[in-house]
Every structure is written in C-alpha cells, then in structure tokens.
Amino acid sequence: MYKVLIIDDEPIVRKGMVNVIRWHDLGCNVIGEAGNGLEGKKLIIQEKPDIILTDIHMPEMNGLEMIRETLEVVPQAQIIVLTGYRDFEYIQEALRLGASDYLLKPTKLGAIQDCVQKAINALNEQKKNRETLDKLERLFKKARPALLEKRLRDVVFRVSSVDSAFIEEMKLFGFELADFKLLLIEIGDHSDAYNRQLNKLGLRNAFTETFGGAYTVTPIDIGNHRILFSLQTRGENVEDKNDDEVLIEKIEAFMDMIKGVFDMELDSALSTKGSGLIDLYQKASECFKTIEYKHYLGSGAILLTQDFMTEEYDDISIMTPFQTSFTNAIQVGNVDSVQAQLNKMKKAYETDHCFKAFDIQDFFVRLSYDVFNYVLMHPDLTHDIFNMDAMHIQETFKERREIEAIYDLLAKWSVQVAENRNEAQNNSIDTLVVKAMTYMESRYSENISLKEVAEHVSISTYYLSRLFKRETGKNFSEYLTDYRMDKAKEYLVDSDMKLYEIADQIGLSDPHYFSRTFKKHVGLTPSQYREEHGHT
C-alpha cells in the first residue's frame, strides 16, 4: 500500500479527499492530514509518504517552502500541488522543485482520481526500475569474480591495454593493484581436461587459503594447466627475513603440501616486483619466460625471474599488434584481412624474429581459443564450425604440439569464422534497415528523428545513418522526405484536404515549408500537382 499525506488549510477539502476517494481500491492508505506546511513538514519527516497532495497557500509555512525543505526526505515521492487558476507562477516553481503534477481548485473527483492514478503508475514504474537495478546489482556481484579475472587475463594477453578507462573499470570491481609480485604455477600432470580443471580449482582454493592471511591474493586462470596469482603483501610478514625470503619459504611449503596431499607436481615462477596495473603484463611476461627454464632445475623448483634475465629471445609481445588486428578482422567478418594478418604472423615467427618455441605455440593456441570463445559468445554465428567442444580442442592441441600444425588449425578456423561472421552481419544489416524503414513509415506523420529510430532498432545513430546510406542509397532525412512527399501526392490526388491539413498529416506542421519542399522535390507546387492530376 502506498502512503498518502493530505495537506490543506481547509478542513472540508481534506475531509472530502479522505472520505470521497476510494483509496484502498487504488492500493493506497491515507496516513495523515495537515492544516499547514509546518505540520505537513513534520508528518513528511515522520511518515515519509509516497504521495503528497498539498495546497500552495497555507499559514505558518506555504506548500512551496514545505516542498523545498523536505525534498531530501522524500526524493521519490509523487507531489501533487493544489492551487487556484491565478497561481501559474507558483505552479511553475512547484514543478521546478520536484512536484510531479498539479490540480486547479475547484477540482472534480474524477480529476483527482486520475491524477492520483498517474502518481501511482509513476511509483509502480519506480518500484519496477528499482527491482531491475537490484537484480542487475545482484547478478553483477555474483559474476564479479569471473568478470574481474577475465579482464585481468585480457591484460596479461594484451587483449586490453591499461588506460584510464580500464583503471576506472577496475575501481567498479573494487580492485586495486599496488606493489605486487606475480607467481605462475604450472600443474605438471597430464590428466584429461576435466580432471585438470578440478585440480586447478582445488589448487586455487588451497593457495588462496594458505596465502590469504599475509597477502591479498588474486588468481588469474590463463588456460590449460597454468594459473597466475598476484600477491600484494599486507605488511604482516614477521621476523628479520626480507619479504622475498618469507614468500619463497611459503611457496616451497605450499608446493610440498600439494605434492604430499594430492600427489600433484607443480612448477612455479616468481616475477620481480611490479607497481600498479600498468606493470601486470610485464610481470606476467617475466613469469612466462622464466618458467621455460624449469627443465634445468628439475620438477618442483621455484624459479626467480631475477635469476634468469636474458635477451636471447624476442618478447612475444612483438606479436600483439598482429593479434589485435587479427581479432578485429574476425569481428568485422573481413576474410581478406584475416588471411593477411595470418600471413604476417607466420612471416614474423619464421623469418623476422626469434621466439621461444613454447611462446609461439602458446600464442597461436591462445588465438585459437579466442576464436572459439568468440563463436560461443555470438548466437548469430554457426556454432558447429569447429565440430567439437572446448575439451576436444584441448585434446587436439595436446596431440599437435608442432607450431606449423597449430598455425594451420588456427588459419582454418579463423577464416571459417570470418566468413560466417560476414554472412551473419549482412543478414543482420538487412533486418535492421527493414525494421528501421518499417518504423519510420509507421511514424512519418510525427516529428520523428534519426535518434528515435536508432533507439528503436538498438543501434547508434552513426551506424544507422551508414547502414541507410549503404542499403538505400539515401541518408535518413532524404528517405523520410521522399516518403512524406509520396504520401502528400496521395493526399493531393485522393482527398479534399487543405494544404495545411496535408502538411500536418505528413509530419510537417508549417504549410509554407511543406509547399517549398514539395516543389523542390516534385518540380510543381502542391496546387499545381493537384490540378494536373485531376483533383480540384
């Protein structure tokens, strides 16, 4: 039930509104009355009503003062102002302050009920919007860890750059990264993909529980059998040992525990210190390079980046521009561009640069997963392109460790997806333009705009304008004017309507503008056109 407060210095008016209107049937309950603005203010603060019916001219404190001083208490309330015919300036001020509607005294019962119903509808809409926002907030909170991890993974693999917009997005997630180190843990078993995921989940939970007291831990699953953990010290490390010694001891103890309890071999690489999100990619690259030296120290070793600084190989990040262009080409369905980027990447690793074998293998595997995930995220694409699920893809790459074989598979899939995307976009474009044209033709008699049509078909005005030009050869205004002039011809020939009536009927309120536009478009004035086509 919505709470209603009635404020008027005339008792008979208050009693009339309380007793004559069937408030209960409207889903309302009158929780109080007041004879002046001061009393009304007290009741508003005390009861926080949903609907307030108030006079403007009252003793002690008028309605405008009361509204002004209680807006913060009831910001969502629907305020209906009661006033006389000569108080237009007061009405304007009330609406400016936040009143939702007004009634002129004397007022009929039906008008009051209509006004109250309008306020109830607005409250219902507010309630619906709040429920929707609450639902979205709950969904966001539930999805927050996965979304955060995905965005951090994008930085690690250079899908996203750390700019001001990204940092603001991280604040939305409540995530900050100050001084930190990255630890890469690699599971050494060769179990199937399902059991590997179970092992990774257990590893994540165990690691977070073990290190969560002394460090702020953020896991980043980077695919296959690897997990990155960002570690930010809480300043609780003890004794006289430095932070590195404490951390290394903890990692050694953790790896021994995992080996003893789960019989799981782990390798790990620890980066040097980073500061801020801007260093995340660099520290991840350090871990990726360092883990490659695990074969020199044997299984279960903790590899420290500072012990393996080398300039022997090119950094795989050199390939990032190709990756970005490649991904963009797939998203827009440009098959030629996809093929061109594939050729550039192949030339880069075969002749232009010297990469570690694992780096280039991992690079092409990640690109393949990006293509596969892109298909899964877009229902307008044909999902059977790969003819396999994610688990089968993992097994496929497990069998094909040669760079050339992985590259060939990536090339095959990416070209197929780009072709499929191109076809899907063309079908979608046709549908959008038809939908926009249908909407325009149903509203041509109104003051319709490009923005309104774009919102109706759920795309930007810029994109709609481009689509229109490409599909019809005309821009939005030209198409709308042509359609209106064609309708005007019909009215001129088939009706006795006056010119100003026709102008209004086709959405042009100014008959002079209509005549000028018609002559420019047809070559004749409306009167000449009507005379030539036999209707006088």
C-alpha positions as a printed NumPy array, in Angstrom:
array([[  0.   ,   0.   ,   0.   ],
       [  1.289,   3.456,  -0.885],
       [  1.185,   6.021,   1.938],
       [ -0.756,   9.22 ,   1.204],
       [ -0.497,  12.532,   3.066],
       [ -3.064,  15.341,   2.506],
       [ -2.072,  18.918,   3.398],
       [ -4.607,  21.773,   3.065],
       [ -5.701,  24.588,   5.362],
       [ -9.356,  23.951,   4.535],
       [-10.694,  21.077,   6.694],
       [-13.583,  20.43 ,   4.346],
       [-11.186,  19.927,   1.442],
       [ -9.071,  17.489,   3.47 ],
       [-12.082,  15.509,   4.689],
       [-13.513,  15.418,   1.21 ],
       [-10.362,  13.934,  -0.275],
       [-10.003,  11.468,   2.59 ],
       [-13.584,  10.189,   2.528],
       [-14.755,  10.523,  -1.07 ],
       [-11.811,   8.867,  -2.839],
       [-11.705,   5.083,  -2.515],
       [ -8.075,   4.976,  -1.525],
       [ -7.998,   1.299,  -0.634],
       [ -9.169,   0.336,  -4.104],
       [ -6.263,   2.342,  -5.514],
       [ -3.784,   0.481,  -3.318],
       [ -3.268,   3.49 ,  -1.044],
       [ -3.663,   4.36 ,   2.616],
       [ -4.084,   7.914,   3.949],
       [ -1.605,   8.057,   6.831],
       [ -2.29 ,  11.615,   7.914],
       [ -3.618,  15.147,   7.357],
       [ -2.1  ,  18.551,   7.996],
       [ -3.599,  22.051,   8.012],
       [ -0.433,  23.949,   7.134],
       [  3.029,  23.464,   5.699],
       [  4.732,  23.283,   9.08 ],
       [  2.536,  20.402,  10.236],
       [  2.943,  18.832,   6.824],
       [  6.722,  19.035,   7.074],
       [  6.686,  17.226,  10.425],
       [  4.459,  14.459,   9.069],
       [  6.61 ,  14.09 ,   5.948],
       [  9.75 ,  13.679,   8.056],
       [  7.963,  11.264,  10.393],
       [  5.943,   9.146,   7.93 ],
       [  7.871,   9.523,   4.634],
       [  4.74 ,   9.318,   2.451],
       [  4.757,   8.095,  -1.144],
       [  2.09 ,  10.539,  -2.396],
       [  1.618,  14.089,  -1.09 ],
       [ -1.396,  16.249,  -2.023],
       [ -0.681,  19.781,  -0.856],
       [ -2.112,  23.257,  -1.223],
       [  0.264,  26.118,  -2.015],
       [ -1.282,  28.951,   0.02 ],
       [ -1.311,  27.949,   3.689],
       [ -0.494,  29.64 ,   7.009],
       [  2.717,  29.046,   9.018],
       [  4.566,  27.622,   6.009],
       [  3.292,  27.514,   2.436],
       [  3.421,  24.481,   0.19 ],
       [  6.44 ,  25.657,  -1.784],
       [  8.557,  26.161,   1.338],
       [  7.467,  22.77 ,   2.646],
       [  8.43 ,  21.042,  -0.624],
       [ 11.759,  22.833,  -0.715],
       [ 12.663,  21.757,   2.844],
       [ 11.577,  18.112,   2.568],
       [ 12.823,  17.055,  -0.855],
       [ 15.777,  15.195,   0.6  ],
       [ 13.487,  13.283,   2.966],
       [ 11.146,  12.002,   0.231],
       [ 13.072,  12.308,  -3.068],
       [ 10.957,   9.582,  -4.738],
       [  7.569,  10.874,  -3.542],
       [  4.905,  11.986,  -6.008],
       [  3.851,  15.515,  -5.023],
       [  0.525,  16.798,  -6.36 ],
       [  0.002,  20.557,  -5.88 ],
       [ -3.484,  22.028,  -5.307],
       [ -3.849,  25.677,  -6.326],
       [ -6.055,  28.28 ,  -7.967],
       [ -6.223,  29.446, -11.557],
       [ -4.174,  32.601, -10.939],
       [ -1.161,  30.854,  -9.4  ],
       [  0.607,  29.811, -12.586],
       [  3.971,  31.141, -11.385],
       [  3.616,  29.105,  -8.186],
       [  2.796,  26.033, -10.249],
       [  5.951,  26.534, -12.302],
       [  8.037,  26.873,  -9.147],
       [  6.465,  23.756,  -7.618],
       [  7.218,  21.712, -10.717],
       [ 10.763,  23.039, -10.765],
       [ 11.214,  21.977,  -7.163],
       [ 10.083,  18.449,  -7.918],
       [  6.296,  18.326,  -7.858],
       [  5.006,  15.688, -10.269],
       [  1.588,  17.204, -11.087],
       [ -0.939,  19.879, -10.136],
       [ -4.707,  20.3  ,  -9.766],
       [ -6.661,  23.535, -10.097],
       [ -9.249,  24.312,  -7.441],
       [-12.118,  23.653,  -7.515],
       [-11.409,  20.113,  -8.739],
       [-13.742,  17.343,  -9.734],
       [-13.429,  13.935,  -8.074],
       [-12.59 ,  12.246, -11.352],
       [ -9.695,  14.622, -11.993],
       [ -8.254,  13.93 ,  -8.546],
       [ -8.526,  10.188,  -9.044],
       [ -6.885,  10.441, -12.459],
       [ -4.044,  12.496, -11.017],
       [ -3.56 ,  10.07 ,  -8.132],
       [ -3.625,   7.107, -10.525],
       [ -0.947,   8.809, -12.588],
       [  1.172,   9.177,  -9.443],
       [  0.598,   5.512,  -8.571],
       [  1.688,   4.487, -12.067],
       [  4.871,   6.52 , -11.645],
       [  5.546,   4.887,  -8.264],
       [  4.959,   1.451,  -9.756],
       [  7.444,   2.247, -12.509],
       [  9.978,   3.447,  -9.925],
       [  9.489,   0.226,  -7.983],
       [  9.936,  -1.848, -11.135],
       [ 13.104,   0.048, -12.036],
       [ 14.49 ,  -0.397,  -8.522],
       [ 13.783,  -4.123,  -8.658],
       [ 15.502,  -4.328, -12.029],
       [ 18.529,  -2.418, -10.74 ],
       [ 18.653,  -4.587,  -7.618],
       [ 18.542,  -7.698,  -9.776],
       [ 21.308,  -6.386, -12.022],
       [ 23.386,  -5.497,  -8.974],
       [ 22.942,  -8.996,  -7.542],
       [ 23.898, -10.532, -10.876],
       [ 26.942,  -8.27 , -11.111],
       [ 28.071,  -9.195,  -7.596],
       [ 27.649, -12.861,  -8.431],
       [ 29.566, -12.542, -11.71 ],
       [ 32.146, -10.061, -10.365],
       [ 34.971, -12.541,  -9.616],
       [ 34.733, -14.174, -13.056],
       [ 34.448, -10.809, -14.839],
       [ 37.403,  -9.381, -12.924],
       [ 39.525, -12.418, -13.7  ],
       [ 38.594, -12.216, -17.371],
       [ 39.587,  -8.528, -17.581],
       [ 42.917,  -9.207, -15.852],
       [ 43.522, -12.105, -18.228],
       [ 42.867,  -9.712, -21.114],
       [ 45.698,  -7.507, -19.824],
       [ 48.034, -10.466, -19.381],
       [ 47.482, -11.47 , -23.012],
       [ 47.38 ,  -7.867, -24.29 ],
       [ 43.762,  -8.086, -25.421],
       [ 43.18 ,  -4.942, -23.359],
       [ 45.544,  -2.117, -22.526],
       [ 45.775,  -0.447, -19.124],
       [ 44.482,   3.051, -19.79 ],
       [ 42.432,   5.474, -17.683],
       [ 39.162,   3.819, -18.757],
       [ 40.443,   0.397, -17.695],
       [ 41.576,   1.725, -14.32 ],
       [ 38.132,   3.254, -13.753],
       [ 36.581,  -0.099, -14.651],
       [ 38.771,  -1.8  , -12.06 ],
       [ 37.5  ,   0.663,  -9.441],
       [ 33.994,  -0.508, -10.314],
       [ 35.154,  -4.027,  -9.449],
       [ 36.687,  -2.713,  -6.233],
       [ 40.098,  -3.924,  -7.365],
       [ 43.392,  -2.146,  -6.837],
       [ 46.913,  -3.363,  -7.556],
       [ 49.692,  -1.566,  -5.719],
       [ 53.096,  -3.168,  -5.09 ],
       [ 52.816,  -6.809,  -6.077],
       [ 54.534,  -9.904,  -7.422],
       [ 53.129, -12.481,  -9.797],
       [ 53.508, -16.195,  -9.195],
       [ 52.917, -18.549, -12.106],
       [ 52.037, -22.089, -11.071],
       [ 52.053, -24.854, -13.654],
       [ 50.43 , -28.202, -12.953],
       [ 52.772, -30.935, -14.14 ],
       [ 50.241, -33.737, -14.587],
       [ 48.917, -34.863, -17.949],
       [ 45.389, -35.789, -16.897],
       [ 42.411, -35.164, -19.134],
       [ 40.968, -31.671, -19.362],
       [ 38.107, -32.357, -16.924],
       [ 40.351, -33.61 , -14.12 ],
       [ 42.843, -30.847, -14.858],
       [ 40.118, -28.278, -14.228],
       [ 39.248, -29.978, -10.938],
       [ 42.922, -29.905,  -9.973],
       [ 43.133, -26.211, -10.835],
       [ 40.052, -25.412,  -8.778],
       [ 41.474, -27.246,  -5.787],
       [ 44.822, -25.523,  -6.288],
       [ 43.194, -22.063,  -6.421],
       [ 41.259, -22.632,  -3.228],
       [ 44.209, -24.108,  -1.359],
       [ 46.56 , -21.325,  -2.453],
       [ 44.124, -18.534,  -1.522],
       [ 43.505, -20.092,   1.891],
       [ 47.227, -20.598,   2.552],
       [ 48.422, -17.144,   1.439],
       [ 45.317, -15.079,   2.164],
       [ 46.393, -14.144,   5.679],
       [ 49.641, -12.403,   4.775],
       [ 48.808, -11.392,   1.194],
       [ 45.947, -10.106,  -0.897],
       [ 45.646, -12.915,  -3.441],
       [ 44.02 , -12.603,  -6.867],
       [ 44.013, -15.719,  -9.09 ],
       [ 44.098, -15.428, -12.898],
       [ 43.412, -18.649, -14.785],
       [ 45.363, -18.362, -18.041],
       [ 44.234, -21.613, -19.606],
       [ 45.443, -25.196, -19.898],
       [ 47.473, -26.155, -16.811],
       [ 48.602, -22.711, -15.634],
       [ 47.387, -20.178, -13.064],
       [ 48.799, -16.775, -12.19 ],
       [ 48.451, -15.385,  -8.668],
       [ 49.002, -11.725,  -7.897],
       [ 50.352, -11.268,  -4.356],
       [ 50.167,  -7.957,  -2.509],
       [ 51.735,  -8.008,   0.937],
       [ 49.565,  -6.978,   3.874],
       [ 52.647,  -5.955,   5.805],
       [ 52.296,  -8.876,   8.224],
       [ 55.483, -10.806,   7.384],
       [ 57.456, -11.392,  10.525],
       [ 60.989, -11.944,  11.859],
       [ 64.047, -10.325,  10.361],
       [ 63.804, -12.01 ,   6.975],
       [ 63.053,  -9.875,   3.939],
       [ 59.783, -10.247,   2.066],
       [ 61.31 , -12.403,  -0.703],
       [ 62.63 , -14.951,   1.762],
       [ 59.309, -15.162,   3.553],
       [ 57.397, -15.557,   0.322],
       [ 59.741, -18.197,  -1.113],
       [ 59.529, -20.22 ,   2.094],
       [ 55.737, -20.09 ,   1.928],
       [ 55.721, -21.194,  -1.711],
       [ 58.096, -24.079,  -1.015],
       [ 55.95 , -25.244,   1.904],
       [ 52.807, -24.949,  -0.199],
       [ 54.236, -26.964,  -3.088],
       [ 55.417, -29.668,  -0.684],
       [ 51.954, -29.804,   0.85 ],
       [ 50.241, -30.14 ,  -2.552],
       [ 52.702, -32.871,  -3.528],
       [ 52.118, -34.778,  -0.302],
       [ 48.314, -34.437,  -0.128],
       [ 47.28 , -34.5  ,  -3.79 ],
       [ 50.313, -36.151,  -5.407],
       [ 50.4  , -33.215,  -7.823],
       [ 53.683, -31.949,  -9.287],
       [ 53.928, -28.165,  -9.504],
       [ 56.409, -25.831, -11.155],
       [ 56.426, -22.134, -10.374],
       [ 57.98 , -18.859, -11.5  ],
       [ 58.049, -15.699,  -9.389],
       [ 58.285, -12.269, -11.015],
       [ 60.138,  -9.234,  -9.794],
       [ 58.142,  -6.54 ,  -8.023],
       [ 55.568,  -4.573, -10.013],
       [ 53.673,  -1.444,  -9.084],
       [ 50.163,  -0.884, -10.374],
       [ 48.065,  -2.414, -13.119],
       [ 50.331,  -0.886, -15.732],
       [ 53.004,  -3.483, -14.789],
       [ 50.718,  -6.525, -14.895],
       [ 51.517,  -7.54 , -18.459],
       [ 55.271,  -7.114, -17.997],
       [ 55.325,  -9.228, -14.816],
       [ 53.247, -11.948, -16.47 ],
       [ 55.727, -11.987, -19.37 ],
       [ 58.558, -12.404, -16.88 ],
       [ 56.827, -15.463, -15.427],
       [ 56.151, -16.958, -18.868],
       [ 59.805, -16.59 , -19.838],
       [ 61.174, -17.839, -16.551],
       [ 59.024, -20.996, -16.35 ],
       [ 60.709, -22.186, -19.548],
       [ 63.859, -22.872, -17.508],
       [ 62.12 , -25.474, -15.319],
       [ 63.863, -28.286, -17.206],
       [ 67.236, -27.044, -15.994],
       [ 66.381, -27.211, -12.299],
       [ 64.083, -30.228, -12.234],
       [ 60.432, -30.637, -11.357],
       [ 59.047, -28.77 ,  -8.359],
       [ 61.537, -25.891,  -8.477],
       [ 60.727, -22.274,  -7.699],
       [ 62.21 , -20.136, -10.47 ],
       [ 63.003, -16.493,  -9.709],
       [ 62.879, -14.089, -12.625],
       [ 65.917, -12.117, -11.483],
       [ 67.996, -15.29 , -11.831],
       [ 67.082, -15.771, -15.49 ],
       [ 67.224, -12.332, -17.093],
       [ 68.157, -12.885, -20.737],
       [ 67.986, -11.143, -24.079],
       [ 68.354, -14.348, -26.075],
       [ 64.791, -14.433, -27.414],
       [ 62.391, -11.83 , -28.7  ],
       [ 59.482, -10.933, -26.444],
       [ 56.279, -12.498, -27.802],
       [ 54.548,  -9.161, -27.154],
       [ 56.016,  -8.094, -30.506],
       [ 53.157, -10.126, -31.972],
       [ 50.465,  -8.175, -30.073],
       [ 49.68 ,  -5.723, -32.928],
       [ 49.047,  -8.694, -35.22 ],
       [ 46.817, -10.261, -32.57 ],
       [ 44.733,  -7.089, -32.224],
       [ 44.318,  -6.627, -35.976],
       [ 43.568, -10.334, -36.391],
       [ 40.825, -10.249, -33.724],
       [ 39.3  ,  -7.074, -35.16 ],
       [ 39.25 ,  -8.573, -38.66 ],
       [ 37.335, -11.626, -37.408],
       [ 34.843,  -9.472, -35.519],
       [ 34.003,  -7.446, -38.636],
       [ 33.993, -10.52 , -40.883],
       [ 36.84 ,  -9.303, -43.155],
       [ 38.186, -12.57 , -44.599],
       [ 40.929, -10.899, -46.654],
       [ 42.222,  -9.042, -43.615],
       [ 42.17 , -12.224, -41.51 ],
       [ 44.267, -14.005, -44.122],
       [ 46.651, -11.043, -44.375],
       [ 47.218, -10.986, -40.596],
       [ 47.785, -14.741, -40.56 ],
       [ 50.456, -14.351, -43.25 ],
       [ 52.134, -11.529, -41.322],
       [ 52.209, -13.585, -38.129],
       [ 53.664, -16.563, -39.948],
       [ 56.39 , -14.423, -41.535],
       [ 57.137, -12.842, -38.151],
       [ 57.859, -16.129, -36.397],
       [ 59.532, -17.852, -39.367],
       [ 61.917, -15.165, -40.573],
       [ 61.691, -11.817, -38.771],
       [ 62.031, -12.821, -35.105],
       [ 63.433, -15.476, -32.812],
       [ 60.887, -16.692, -30.263],
       [ 60.939, -19.491, -27.755],
       [ 59.045, -22.457, -29.172],
       [ 56.661, -22.519, -26.248],
       [ 55.915, -18.787, -26.584],
       [ 54.856, -19.03 , -30.204],
       [ 52.956, -22.284, -29.615],
       [ 51.105, -20.733, -26.698],
       [ 50.44 , -17.569, -28.725],
       [ 48.699, -19.473, -31.541],
       [ 46.825, -21.705, -29.097],
       [ 45.505, -18.631, -27.26 ],
       [ 44.432, -17.081, -30.548],
       [ 42.57 , -20.295, -31.394],
       [ 40.74 , -20.216, -28.071],
       [ 39.89 , -16.555, -28.65 ],
       [ 38.288, -17.527, -31.97 ],
       [ 36.415, -20.425, -30.376],
       [ 35.172, -18.272, -27.45 ],
       [ 34.088, -15.553, -29.874],
       [ 31.85 , -18.074, -31.645],
       [ 30.366, -19.238, -28.343],
       [ 29.564, -15.648, -27.332],
       [ 27.712, -14.798, -30.563],
       [ 24.435, -16.683, -31.123],
       [ 24.16 , -15.312, -34.66 ],
       [ 27.145, -17.433, -35.728],
       [ 27.083, -21.099, -36.695],
       [ 28.341, -22.907, -33.605],
       [ 29.154, -26.158, -35.352],
       [ 32.025, -24.557, -37.305],
       [ 34.557, -26.308, -35.059],
       [ 32.574, -29.534, -34.864],
       [ 33.987, -30.023, -31.358],
       [ 33.736, -28.642, -27.836],
       [ 36.405, -26.995, -25.694],
       [ 37.58 , -30.294, -24.231],
       [ 38.147, -31.763, -27.686],
       [ 40.046, -28.655, -28.719],
       [ 42.371, -29.094, -25.767],
       [ 42.983, -32.687, -26.769],
       [ 43.601, -31.59 , -30.363],
       [ 46.315, -29.16 , -29.296],
       [ 47.754, -31.727, -26.94 ],
       [ 48.261, -34.008, -29.926],
       [ 49.519, -31.212, -32.221],
       [ 52.414, -29.522, -30.495],
       [ 54.201, -28.624, -33.749],
       [ 53.911, -24.917, -34.447],
       [ 53.004, -25.468, -38.094],
       [ 50.126, -27.814, -37.203],
       [ 48.711, -25.377, -34.63 ],
       [ 49.034, -22.495, -37.093],
       [ 47.215, -24.454, -39.832],
       [ 44.357, -25.247, -37.458],
       [ 44.11 , -21.599, -36.388],
       [ 44.09 , -20.443, -40.017],
       [ 41.341, -22.898, -40.963],
       [ 39.066, -21.946, -38.059],
       [ 39.597, -18.175, -38.233],
       [ 38.802, -17.971, -41.967],
       [ 35.658, -20.059, -41.447],
       [ 34.506, -17.848, -38.563],
       [ 35.22 , -14.639, -40.501],
       [ 33.193, -15.919, -43.474],
       [ 30.348, -16.931, -41.152],
       [ 30.512, -13.576, -39.357],
       [ 30.381, -11.688, -42.647],
       [ 27.282, -13.588, -43.716],
       [ 25.614, -13.085, -40.324],
       [ 26.339,  -9.348, -40.398],
       [ 24.891,  -8.961, -43.88 ],
       [ 21.696, -10.71 , -42.804],
       [ 21.566,  -8.592, -39.663],
       [ 22.095,  -5.368, -41.626],
       [ 19.233,  -6.168, -43.967],
       [ 16.984,  -6.889, -40.997],
       [ 17.949,  -3.688, -39.188],
       [ 17.307,  -1.49 , -42.197],
       [ 13.942,  -3.113, -42.896],
       [ 12.996,  -2.703, -39.242],
       [ 14.046,   0.963, -39.29 ],
       [ 12.149,   1.66 , -42.511],
       [  9.014,  -0.022, -41.172],
       [  9.171,   2.061, -38.017],
       [  9.7  ,   5.287, -39.985],
       [  6.811,   4.564, -42.304],
       [  4.511,   3.956, -39.343],
       [  5.518,   7.255, -37.685],
       [  6.117,   9.542, -40.641],
       [  3.233,  11.813, -39.58 ],
       [  5.066,  12.59 , -36.311],
       [  8.157,  14.647, -35.609],
       [ 10.362,  11.58 , -35.951],
       [ 14.16 ,  11.755, -35.643],
       [ 17.158,   9.624, -36.539],
       [ 17.865,   9.187, -32.821],
       [ 14.377,   7.834, -32.157],
       [ 14.622,   5.303, -34.994],
       [ 18.139,   4.271, -33.916],
       [ 16.927,   3.66 , -30.362],
       [ 14.039,   1.588, -31.725],
       [ 16.403,  -0.761, -33.58 ],
       [ 19.006,  -0.635, -30.757],
       [ 21.998,   0.731, -32.683],
       [ 23.825,   4.07 , -32.702],
       [ 22.672,   6.966, -34.875],
       [ 26.021,   6.94 , -36.675],
       [ 25.745,   3.239, -37.509],
       [ 22.112,   3.563, -38.635],
       [ 22.987,   6.511, -40.873],
       [ 25.76 ,   4.489, -42.522],
       [ 23.51 ,   1.454, -42.978],
       [ 20.764,   3.562, -44.518],
       [ 23.102,   5.15 , -46.999],
       [ 24.653,   1.85 , -47.954],
       [ 21.409,  -0.116, -48.264],
       [ 19.086,   2.535, -49.791],
       [ 21.466,   4.999, -51.434],
       [ 19.836,   7.769, -49.37 ],
       [ 20.535,   9.206, -45.976],
       [ 17.868,   9.176, -43.272],
       [ 16.473,  12.662, -43.998],
       [ 16.321,  12.05 , -47.738],
       [ 14.445,   8.779, -47.313],
       [ 11.982,  10.302, -44.825],
       [ 11.371,  13.346, -47.048],
       [ 10.828,  11.154, -50.11 ],
       [  8.329,   9.024, -48.226],
       [  6.468,  12.08 , -46.911],
       [  6.28 ,  13.642, -50.356],
       [  4.925,  10.394, -51.819],
       [  2.234,  10.399, -49.133],
       [  1.495,  14.05 , -49.871],
       [  0.903,  13.155, -53.548],
       [ -1.641,  10.552, -52.468],
       [ -3.49 ,  13.04 , -50.27 ],
       [ -3.463,  15.68 , -53.03 ],
       [ -4.997,  13.294, -55.556],
       [ -7.281,  11.194, -53.369],
       [ -8.65 ,  13.713, -50.848],
       [-10.12 ,  17.199, -50.459],
       [ -7.821,  18.044, -47.578],
       [ -6.448,  21.571, -47.351],
       [ -2.736,  22.054, -47.855],
       [ -2.135,  22.828, -44.197],
       [ -4.044,  19.67 , -43.278],
       [ -1.867,  17.57 , -45.588],
       [  1.265,  19.218, -44.209],
       [  0.214,  18.322, -40.689],
       [ -0.761,  14.789, -41.751],
       [  2.726,  14.034, -43.107],
       [  4.568,  15.451, -40.103],
       [  5.314,  18.974, -41.394],
       [  3.462,  21.481, -39.261],
       [  4.491,  24.512, -41.385],
       [  2.452,  24.576, -44.648],
       [  4.858,  27.064, -46.251],
       [  7.781,  24.746, -45.59 ],
       [  5.706,  21.873, -46.971],
       [  4.992,  23.784, -50.199],
       [  8.641,  24.713, -50.71 ],
       [  9.829,  21.159, -50.015],
       [  7.166,  19.666, -52.299],
       [  8.074,  21.964, -55.195],
       [ 11.77 ,  21.247, -54.729],
       [ 11.08 ,  17.527, -54.641],
       [  8.406,  17.236, -57.381],
       [  9.006,  20.325, -59.527],
       [  5.437,  21.566, -59.003],
       [  3.644,  23.325, -56.191],
       [  1.084,  21.189, -54.33 ],
       [ -1.753,  23.105, -56.021],
       [ -0.242,  22.602, -59.466],
       [  0.248,  18.912, -58.808],
       [ -3.366,  18.507, -57.663],
       [ -4.645,  20.402, -60.713],
       [ -2.56 ,  18.349, -63.152],
       [ -3.691,  15.063, -61.654],
       [ -7.375,  15.828, -61.931],
       [ -8.441,  16.665, -58.388],
       [ -9.742,  20.187, -57.794]])
